Amino acid sequence: MLNRRITLQARPTGIPGPEHFAQDETPAGVPEAGEVLVETMYISIDPAMRSWIAQSSGYTRGVEIGAVMRAGGIGRVLTSRAEGFAPGDLVQGRTGWQSHPILRGRETQKLDLSVGSLEDWMGPLGTSALTAYFGLRDIGALKPGETLLVSAAAGGVGQLAAQIGLIEACHVVGIAGGPDKCRFLNETLGLHGAIDYKAENDLTGAIRRECTDGVDVYFDNVGGPTLDAALANLRTDARVAMCGRISQTVAPEPYGIRNLGMTGGRRITLRNFLVFDYHDRYPEARAWLAARIREGRLRQRLHIVEGLENAPRALGMLFTGENTGKLIVKAAD
Ligand SMILES: NC(=O)c1ccc[n+]([C@@H]2O[C@H](COP(=O)([O-])OP(=O)(O)OC[C@H]3O[C@@H](n4cnc5c(N)ncnc54)[C@H](OP(=O)(O)O)[C@@H]3O)[C@@H](O)[C@H]2O)c1
């Protein structure tokens, strides 16, 4: 059996793409004690991958040149030498960009399909959903009736944050790029307002138009000028859940935030967070999310790119805004 692999060949300075990776086939490994051989089915494509392959990888160890690209995914166990795993089990783990990884049993989670479908485990029960849940509850401390503003609202994390805001009976406004994404926010998700930041000359004014009483919680997925415009619209005691800064990831020059001075007198809290720090509370979050999925109040639009070989191209889509939902690669049926 062959393992199709995609390895890192060069570190991008801008948007990553196929030119930074190579593809090959090697014999699939044989699991040792405590390991399983898996066939990869779905792979999550995440903005953090860009920092893993940059010169300085930031919060986590980077991917070495020549190594298989790191990624989380879902697959089917083919051979098991790990206690608790049997051939045919569906599992979630660090598959990487390869068709037949060897995974360590203790780092791999068996999926319970009575809780959600495979697609649910990649979407509204996956890491994006956990990020939205902890970012809004613990960092944003969102309360019913408040006004929630979400950027990259049509994306993986943003869609979930916006819907959790609706479930919590908040006034929810999303920011997204382009009329199609804004229509999705208004008509499919039912948000109270959607702002196409690419079509607005005055984003600060557009936020004021949609959030007339100001913003209580800003769930920030993008940083940069959007964060600045949001800061100008925050109410006293507002909270900013600083989830990510995708607008700055491939920007040639960092954007200098101008409106930080407004946050002092209004006693505003800006707080970064990493979802992995909440690992011990994932069961709590998944129980809540699964209940909302069953009630039909929470869903996620997935953007599925077919074929493992297209993973490098898919990664670039996050930075051009081409993805229209939680971005995943389908590696096998
Ligand atoms: N803190 C954590 O633990 C954690 C965990 C997971 C993800 N994150 C962060 O959450 C954010 C969203 O991640 P995701 O996986 O859900 O990705 P996503 O939102 O599905 O995709 C990225 C989106 O970002 C928007 N974007 C790209 N360049 C932009 C720019 N220059 N200005 C404004 N918007 C831009 C695009 O949407 P538009 O078409 O609307 O522009 C694009 O579709 C990222 O910042 C990521 O790093 C954080």
The ligand as an SDF file (V2000), in Angstrom:
LIG
                    3D

 48 52  0  0  0  0  0  0  0  0999 V2000
   -7.6710   31.5170   18.6390 N   0  0  0  0  0  0  0  0  0  0  0  0
   -7.7820   30.2610   18.2090 C   0  0  0  0  0  0  0  0  0  0  0  0
   -7.5840   29.2910   18.9320 O   0  0  0  0  0  0  0  0  0  0  0  0
   -8.1910   30.0250   16.7680 C   0  0  0  0  0  0  0  0  0  0  0  0
   -8.5870   28.7510   16.3250 C   0  0  0  0  0  0  0  0  0  0  0  0
   -9.0110   28.5940   14.9940 C   0  0  0  0  0  0  0  0  0  0  0  0
   -9.0010   29.7000   14.1370 C   0  0  0  0  0  0  0  0  0  0  0  0
   -8.5630   30.9090   14.6200 N   0  0  0  0  0  0  0  0  0  0  0  0
   -8.5960   32.1050   13.7690 C   0  0  0  0  0  0  0  0  0  0  0  0
   -9.9330   32.3270   13.3660 O   0  0  0  0  0  0  0  0  0  0  0  0
   -9.9380   33.0540   12.1500 C   0  0  0  0  0  0  0  0  0  0  0  0
  -10.8930   32.3640   11.1620 C   0  0  0  0  0  0  0  0  0  0  0  0
  -10.3790   31.0750   10.8540 O   0  0  0  0  0  0  0  0  0  0  0  0
  -11.2130   30.0650    9.9490 P   0  0  0  0  0  0  0  0  0  0  0  0
  -10.5060   28.7820    9.9550 O   0  0  0  0  0  0  0  0  0  0  0  0
  -12.6140   30.1000   10.3740 O   0  0  0  0  0  0  0  0  0  0  0  0
  -11.0480   30.7160    8.5060 O   0  0  0  0  0  0  0  0  0  0  0  0
  -12.2250   31.2690    7.5870 P   0  0  0  0  0  0  0  0  0  0  0  0
  -12.8620   32.4100    8.2960 O   0  0  0  0  0  0  0  0  0  0  0  0
  -13.0770   30.1480    7.1380 O   0  0  0  0  0  0  0  0  0  0  0  0
  -11.4120   31.7690    6.3250 O   0  0  0  0  0  0  0  0  0  0  0  0
  -10.6390   32.9170    6.3730 C   0  0  0  0  0  0  0  0  0  0  0  0
  -11.4710   34.1480    5.9360 C   0  0  0  0  0  0  0  0  0  0  0  0
  -10.7740   35.3180    6.3390 O   0  0  0  0  0  0  0  0  0  0  0  0
  -11.1740   36.3740    5.5330 C   0  0  0  0  0  0  0  0  0  0  0  0
  -10.0020   37.1800    5.1340 N   0  0  0  0  0  0  0  0  0  0  0  0
   -8.9070   36.7640    4.4660 C   0  0  0  0  0  0  0  0  0  0  0  0
   -8.0670   37.8090    4.2650 N   0  0  0  0  0  0  0  0  0  0  0  0
   -8.6690   38.8950    4.8220 C   0  0  0  0  0  0  0  0  0  0  0  0
   -8.3150   40.2820    4.9170 C   0  0  0  0  0  0  0  0  0  0  0  0
   -7.1610   40.7370    4.4130 N   0  0  0  0  0  0  0  0  0  0  0  0
   -9.1640   41.1220    5.5490 N   0  0  0  0  0  0  0  0  0  0  0  0
  -10.3360   40.6730    6.0630 C   0  0  0  0  0  0  0  0  0  0  0  0
  -10.7320   39.3810    5.9890 N   0  0  0  0  0  0  0  0  0  0  0  0
   -9.9090   38.5050    5.3780 C   0  0  0  0  0  0  0  0  0  0  0  0
  -11.8440   35.7810    4.2760 C   0  0  0  0  0  0  0  0  0  0  0  0
  -13.2330   36.0290    4.3900 O   0  0  0  0  0  0  0  0  0  0  0  0
  -13.8980   37.2730    3.6090 P   0  0  0  0  0  0  0  0  0  0  0  0
  -14.1810   36.7670    2.2220 O   0  0  0  0  0  0  0  0  0  0  0  0
  -15.1060   37.5570    4.4040 O   0  0  0  0  0  0  0  0  0  0  0  0
  -12.8890   38.3790    3.5800 O   0  0  0  0  0  0  0  0  0  0  0  0
  -11.5780   34.2900    4.4220 C   0  0  0  0  0  0  0  0  0  0  0  0
  -12.6200   33.5040    3.8820 O   0  0  0  0  0  0  0  0  0  0  0  0
   -8.4940   33.1040   11.6650 C   0  0  0  0  0  0  0  0  0  0  0  0
   -7.9430   34.3580   12.0040 O   0  0  0  0  0  0  0  0  0  0  0  0
   -7.8270   32.0000   12.4680 C   0  0  0  0  0  0  0  0  0  0  0  0
   -6.4550   32.2390   12.6470 O   0  0  0  0  0  0  0  0  0  0  0  0
   -8.1710   31.0860   15.9040 C   0  0  0  0  0  0  0  0  0  0  0  0
  1  2  1  0
  2  3  2  0
  2  4  1  0
  4  5  1  0
  4 48  2  0
  5  6  2  0
  6  7  1  0
  7  8  2  0
  8  9  1  0
  8 48  1  0
  9 10  1  0
  9 46  1  0
 10 11  1  0
 11 12  1  0
 11 44  1  0
 12 13  1  0
 13 14  1  0
 14 15  2  0
 14 16  1  0
 14 17  1  0
 17 18  1  0
 18 19  2  0
 18 20  1  0
 18 21  1  0
 21 22  1  0
 22 23  1  0
 23 24  1  0
 23 42  1  0
 24 25  1  0
 25 26  1  0
 25 36  1  0
 26 27  1  0
 26 35  1  0
 27 28  2  0
 28 29  1  0
 29 30  1  0
 29 35  2  0
 30 31  1  0
 30 32  2  0
 32 33  1  0
 33 34  2  0
 34 35  1  0
 36 37  1  0
 36 42  1  0
 37 38  1  0
 38 39  2  0
 38 40  1  0
 38 41  1  0
 42 43  1  0
 44 45  1  0
 44 46  1  0
 46 47  1  0
M  CHG  2   8   1  16  -1
M  END
$$$$
